[in-house]
Amino acid sequence: MDAIDRSLLRLLHTDARATYHDLGKAVRLSANTVSERVRRLRTSGVVRGYRAELDPAALGRQLVMVTDVRLSEGIDRHAFESGLDAIPQVVAGSRLTGEYDFQLRVVCIDATEFEGVVDTLKRNHGVRECRSRLVLHDLALDESRLLDL
């Protein structure tokens, strides 16, 4: 990866909908050359995809919780992970080392809905224990900082 690829990644991170023509103007290359470079970045796995970023609050989901989960003995982690697809309020998760097995990001309308999610996790998905915290606000850290490493 060279300096031009890094510039393209910064530009795409800022605006993933930018056209190859616009990207080419910014890095002084043709649209075809930029297209080939972006294809290589995707093929190599540097660019994993493009997505719309949704605002839970704008969708009526004001309550955002970070929930640490400990599974009951004998619960298969793969089955637990697959089962999360059935809970639409769980929008992200990470498998952890340490005291808890997973950390989930849960978005809900209110505390009653969140309580229902916790009950579902315990009743249907083998969760033994939860520890939850309210997210006050998210930090807007720029992943493109990785390109400076």
Buried (B, 14 or more C-beta within 10 A) or exposed (E): EEEBBBBBBBBBBEEEEBEBEEBBBBBEBEBEBBBEBBEEBEEEEBBEEEEEEEEBEEEEBEBBBBBBBBBEEEBEEEEBEEBBEEBEBBBEBEEEEEEBBBBBBBBBBEEEBBEEBBEBBBEEBBBEEBEBEEEEEEEEEEEBEEBEE
